[in-house]
């Protein structure tokens, strides 16, 4: 197959680059104007400063065949043998671009506006859950359009509330203290420091669930045919022990499950199978589950409807023979992942800042041993003048490393062996002892064990969790 990736922010470019390294033909369609990226009703006010745009367009410069997205789409519509092409839209808010080619006889994933709304319209998502997910509870939420109203509510609140912005740039914020007064004061401070992000599309405050165990089951379909299911367990916090600010994903563990496992019956009711039949090509559905360890109630977290998660997609791909084999398998309606493996990932952050501007530093050399290349998913990179890889300076997400195996021991050991083969001055990542820790209740291993004890899934590994024998 020939691959076409449509991107704005570069989330999927590590996958495109990996396919090219595997000797596949790959073209990237770059959305250049932010007005062609945001929702229609946001386009008039959407602005991207020239400095940020230049750095964004520098991503993978000299490494991939990157062309303007509208030209790539136009050329595709004139092409023959359309079935040879696999189109990959990296985010579900690229539905307008998917609409341009939805009628073509191509392979790929084709997100819709409804998919995007499932993710950003949290109120309607919860209504959907209440209708079709009888075994899930929905946390109490308060909706706000203005920072002032939200702050007034928090000043007198007796419970702890989690802040979630509707706009992609408005990050989820979870306070790191147990006192409601102090926790809500942190949320107030966060709102006051980033008012434009949270007032852009409004925000919600969601009642905090104490002693939460978060698990994320996922299912993939192709042309309505169910292919495989996985469970992902991620640590989003920047620091070891799940301390400090939230990131997209700092580290995770993902493993395939059996379709009939209890967690899949809870997470994928019949309506999801019906929705999949209405979608062309690859359809991805997940629903994060928030389990209150004190009373066992399972709450709905959020949907990431018809888009891959990052890092989790890299972690899944690391368990396949190759990235091309993964996509070739799904197109053939075959499961490219089967129970019996486990994947791990670790995000590497660029902590360097320009002295004058405090911007993320660009032009810093990225180096690594050739033997780790299969498990290295470069993100913030370009080729410098000397034909070496260097940072592009778009954000602090430098790269992701993965490790896969037949047991958690094997996968984690492989992951941190790969870390030893990566060289970058000023990077940060969470440690190996943190990855396998059982010292805090919501560590990856403790959550994995909790799901096992609750009978939510069966472990396909040849090791009992809690009896890990890892040398480090």
N, C-alpha and C positions, 0 to 999 in steps of 0.2 A: 504493500500500500504506500501511497504518497500522503504526506501529512501536511495539513495547513492549520496553524495556530492563530487565533484571533485574540489579541491582547491589548490592554491599555496599561496596566500597572506592572506587567512582567511576571505575574504569579506562576504562569505555566511554562515560562522559558527554560527552567531547569529540565523539564520533561522534553521539550523540543530539542534542546542541546543533546540530551542523552540519546534520543532517537537518531540524531545526526551522527553521533559517535558510533552508533550501531550500523552505520552505512545506509541509512534510509534517506530518502529525499524529503526535505523539510523546508517549508516556506512559512515565514511569520508575517501576518498582516497586522501592522501597528496602527492602532487608533491614535491619531496625533492630536486631535482637538478634544478638550475635556467636554465640550458641549455635545459631542457625539457619544459620550460615555455615560453621562448622568441621565436620570429619567427626564422625559420630555418636559414636564412642568418645572424642572430645575435648570434647564439649559440656558435660559436667558440670564440667570444670575451667576452661573458657574464661571469661575475664573481660575486659571493656573498661572502663577508668575513665571516669567521667562527662565529664571534660574532653575526652578524645579522641573520645568518642561525639558530643558536641555539635558539635565541629568537623567531624567526618565527615558528620554530617547537615546541616551548613550548606552543603556542596558544591552549587553551582549553584542555591542558594536564590534565588528570584525570577527565575530564568532558564528553568527547565523545569517542566513539570507533574509533580511528584514526589509519589507516594502510597505508603503501606505496601505491600510486595510481596504479602502475603497477600490484601489487598483487590483488587489488580490482577488476580491470578490468579483470584480468585472471580468478579469481574466478567467476565473473559474467558470463563470456562466457561459463563456465561449468554448470551454474545453470539451473534449470528447472523453469517453470512458470514465464518466463521473464516478462510477462505482469503485474506481481505484483510489479515490480520495477519502481520507478520514479528516473531518473538520473538528477542531477542538476549540470550544468557547470556554475560556478559563473561569468565568464568573457568570452567575445567572442574571446579572443586570446587563449582560450583553445580548439580551433577547431581541433588541432592535436589529442587531447585526445578524443574528440567527434567522430573523424573518426574511432577510434578503436572499437566503439560500434554502429556506425550508422546503421549497418546492422541488429542489434538485435531487437527483437520484444518487446522493452521496452518503457515505457512512459518517458517523460522528455522534456528537451530543448537540441537542438543539433546545436550549432553555427557552421558556416562555415568560411573558410578563407575570402570569399567575404564579410561576415558580418563584420569581423574585419577591413578589408580594407576600408569599408564605413566610419568607425570612424576615422582611422588614416590618410588616404589619402584624405586630405581636398580638394585638387584641383579637384580630380575626383568626390568627393561628390558634389562640387559646379557645375560641369558639369552635374551631374545627376539632380540637382535641376533646372538648366536652361532648361533642356529637359522636365522634367515631372511636375514641379511646376510653372505653368505660373503666379501665383499670388504673387510669392515671388521674392524679389531682393536678389542678392548676394553681400556682402561687398567686396570692393577692397582688394586684398591681394598681398603681396610681399613674395617670397620664398627665403630662404637662406640656404646654407650648412655651411658657416663659420661665426663665431662670428664677425670677422673683417669686413666682407662685410655688415653685418647687422648694425653694429655700424656706419660705414661710411654713410650709408643711413640715419640713424636717426639723425646724427649730422646736416644735412641740411633740414630735413623734416619740413614742415610748418603745418602739421596736426598731431593729436594725433594717435598713433598706439598701438594696443594691441598685446602682445607677446603670441604665442601659440606654444609649443613644440610638435614635432611628437612622441617622446618617452613618455611612460606613466609617467616616473619619472620627466619629464620636465613640471612643472606646468604652467597653464595660469597666466599671470601677467597683471594686469590692473592698470595703474597709478592712484593716488588719488588726482591729481591736475588738474585744468582747462587750465593751460598754456601749449601750445604745447612744448615750449622749456624746461620747467621743467618736464613735463610728459615724454618726450622722453629721458631726462637725467636719469630719474628713470629706464626706460627700459634698457638703456645702462648699468647702474650700476648693474642691475639684471643679464644681460648677462655676464658681466665681473666677477661676483661672482660665477656663475654656468655654466662655459663654456662647461664642459664635457657633462652635461645633454642635452644642446641644440644642440651641434654638433654631438651627437650620431646618430640621425636620421634626423638632420636638423630641421628648425623651420620656422614659417611664422610670418609676421607682418600683422595684419588685421586692416583696417581703423576703428577707434573708432566711434561708433554711439552715438551722444549726446542724453541726455534725453531718454535713452533706457528703454523700458518696455519689460521684458523677461517673456515669458510664455512657458511652455513645455507640449504640448499635447502628449498623448501616446495611443497606441492601442495594444491589445493582441489578438492573434489567437491561436487556437489549431487545428493542421492538416488542416490548411487553413480556418477554420471556425472563423469568427470574434466574439469575446466574449464580450468585453467592451472597453470603452474609458475613459480616465481620463485627467484632466489638473493638472499639478504640478507647483507650484510657490515657488521657493526656494531662500533663501539668502545664498550666498556662502561666503561672507566676514566674517572674524573672529569676528569683532567687531560690536556692536550695531550701527545702523545708516548706515550699510554697509560700515564701515571703516576698514582699515588694510588689511592684506594679504588674498588671496583667499584660501578657504578650499574646500574639496569635496562637502560639504553641511553643513552649520551651523544650518539651520532650514528650514522647508518647510511646505506647506499646499497642500494637494492633495484631489481632489473630483472627483467622477464619473460624466461623462457627457452623454448626449444623442447622439447616433451615428449620427443623422442628424444635430447636431449643426454646425454652420458655421465654427468654428475653426477646426473641424474634416474634413470638405470638403476641406479646404485649406491645411491641414497637411497630409492627407492620400489619395492621388489621386489613380485612378484605378490600377496603376502599383504596389502599395504596396500590394493590395489584390492578384494580380497575383504572386508576390514574396512569399507571405505567403503560397500559395498553393504548392510551391516548397520546403517548409521547413517541416521537420518532427516534430511533437509535438508542444511544446510551441514556439511561435514566437512573439517577442516583438519589436515594432518599435516606436521610438519617433523622433521628429524634433523640436529643440528649435527655437522659433520665437522671433526675436528681432524687436520690433516696435519703430520706431522713433516718439516720441510723438509730435514733432513739425510739421511733414508733414503727419503722418499717414502711411508711407510706412512700409511694413512688410518685414524684411530681414531674411534670413536663418542663423541660428547659427551653429548647428552641429547635426549630427546623433549619437545616442547611439544605434546602430543597433544590435538587437537580444541579448541584455544583459539587466538585470535590473539595475536601478539606485539605488545608496545608498546615502541618506536615503530613497528615494521615495518608494522603494519596501517595506521597513518596514512600511511606512505610509499607503500604500495600504493594507498590510496584517493586520494592526491594525483594519481595517474596516470590516474584515471578522469574522465569528463566531470563527474560529480557523485557524491556519496555515494549518492543515490537510484538513479542509473543503475547503479552498481556492484551494489547489492542486487537491483535489478530484473533485471539481466543474469544473475546467478547463479540466480535463481529460474526464469528462462527457459532454464536450462542452456546459457547462452552465456558465452563468455570475456569478462569486462569489461576485462581487460588483455591486450594482445597485444604480442609482441616489437616493439621499435622505440622504446620510451620507457625512461627511467630516472628514479627518484625518489630524493630525498635528504631527510634529516631531521636536526634539531638540537634537543636538549633544553635548555631554559632552567631554571636552578636559582635558587631564592630563597635568598640567603645572609643575609637579615636574621633576627636573633634578638631576642626580647624581653629587655630589660635585666635584669629581675628573675628570670624563670623559665628563660631560655635556650631557650624553645620557639620553633618557627618563627613568625615574625611574621604576624599576620593583620591585615586592614583596610588593607593598603597598595594604593594605586590601581594598576590595570593599564590601560594605555592603548595604542592602536595606530591606525595609519592605516587607513581603510576598505578600501583597495585590497589589503591583505594578508590580509583576513579569510578568503578561500578556503583559504589555506595555514596558518592559525593554529588550533591545536588546544589550546584552553584546558583546564587541568586543575584547579589549586588555586584556584578562583574562586567568588565569590558576588556578589550585588548588595548594595552597602552602603546605608545610609540615604538617601544622596543619589542613588540610582538609578544609580550608577556601578559598574563592575566593580572588585573588590578581592580580595585573597587571603583564603582561608578558614583558612589556617594548619594544614592537615592534614599536609603534609610539604613537602620542599624541591623537589619536582617541580612547577614552576610552569606550564609550557606546552611545547608542541612546535611548531616551525615546519618546514614542508616546502617543497620546490621540485622541480618536475618539468620534463622537457624531452626533446628528441630526442638529446641528447648530455650527457656529464658536465659539460662547460663550461656549457651552458645551465642544467642543473639546479642546479649549485652556485652559479652567479651569481645565479639566481633566489632560492635559499635565503637568501643573505646580503643581497640587496636587501630581502627580507622582514624580516630581522633589523634592518635600518636603520629599518624602519617600526614597530618595537615599542618601547614605552617602559615601563621599570620600574626603579625605583631599587634597586640592590643585586642585580642578576641576574648570573649567570655562565654562559658557554657556551664551547665549544671554538672556536678561531679558524678562519678560512677557509684560511690557509696550512697549518694542521694537517690539515684535511679532505683537501686534495689533496697532502699531503706524501708524498715517497718517501724520507725521511731515516731512517726506522726500519722494520725488516723486516716488522712486522705492521700497518703502516698500511693504510688502506682501499684505496688505489690499488695498493700492492705486492701485497696479497692478490688483488685483482681480476686483476692481470697474471699472478700465479702460476697461478691457475685457468685462465686463457686459455692459458698456455704448456703446462700439463699436458693440454690438450684436454678439460677438463671441461665447457666450454660455449663457445658462440660469442657474440661481442658484437654486439648489434643496433644499436650506435650509429654515427653518422657521424663518429667521431673516433678516432684511435689514442690509447690511454691512454699517458701518458708524454710526449705532445706537446700537453698542455693549454695553452690560450691564454686565461687568465682574468685580467681586470683587477680588481685590488683594492688 
